[in-house]
Amino acid sequence: LDFFSILSVKLNGGRHVQGILRGFDPFMNLVVDDCLEMGPGGQQNTIGMVVSTSSVFLCC
């Protein structure tokens, strides 16, 4: 996992976002930029930057 990698991240609450990794720390806090939220039925919404401080599941 390195900076500028494109990640697909599943967040708590069933949300799924995909974007460019901008930062992380040893506690798995993530900063993901240029995010698309993947909705049901293939719907995609541009949401910009996501800062996740919760449990996540990474799909690289």
C-alpha positions in Angstrom: 0.0 0.0 0.0 1.5 3.3 -1.0 0.4 6.9 -1.7 -1.5 7.6 -4.9 -2.8 4.0 -5.0 -6.4 3.7 -6.0 -8.4 2.0 -3.3 -11.8 0.5 -3.0 -12.9 0.9 0.7 -15.9 -0.5 2.5 -16.9 1.6 5.4 -19.1 1.0 8.4 -22.7 1.3 7.6 -22.5 -0.4 4.3 -20.9 2.6 2.4 -18.5 1.8 -0.4 -16.1 4.4 -1.8 -13.3 4.3 -4.3 -10.5 6.9 -4.6 -6.8 7.8 -4.4 -5.0 7.2 -1.1 -3.5 10.4 0.2 -2.5 9.4 3.7 -2.8 6.8 6.5 -1.4 6.1 9.9 -0.7 3.0 12.1 -4.3 3.1 13.4 -5.8 2.7 9.9 -7.1 6.2 9.7 -7.3 6.9 6.0 -7.5 10.0 3.8 -8.9 9.2 0.4 -9.3 11.9 -2.3 -11.3 12.1 -5.5 -13.8 9.7 -4.1 -16.7 8.0 -5.8 -19.4 6.6 -3.7 -20.6 3.3 -5.2 -24.4 3.1 -4.8 -26.8 0.3 -5.4 -27.3 -0.7 -9.1 -24.0 0.7 -10.2 -24.9 4.3 -9.3 -21.8 6.5 -8.6 -21.7 9.8 -6.8 -18.6 12.1 -6.7 -18.1 13.0 -3.0 -14.5 14.4 -3.0 -12.4 13.7 0.0 -13.1 11.1 2.7 -11.3 11.0 6.1 -12.1 7.7 7.8 -11.4 7.3 11.5 -13.5 4.1 11.8 -13.1 0.5 11.0 -12.7 -0.1 7.3 -12.2 -3.1 5.0 -9.7 -2.4 2.2 -10.0 -4.0 -1.2 -6.8 -3.1 -3.1 
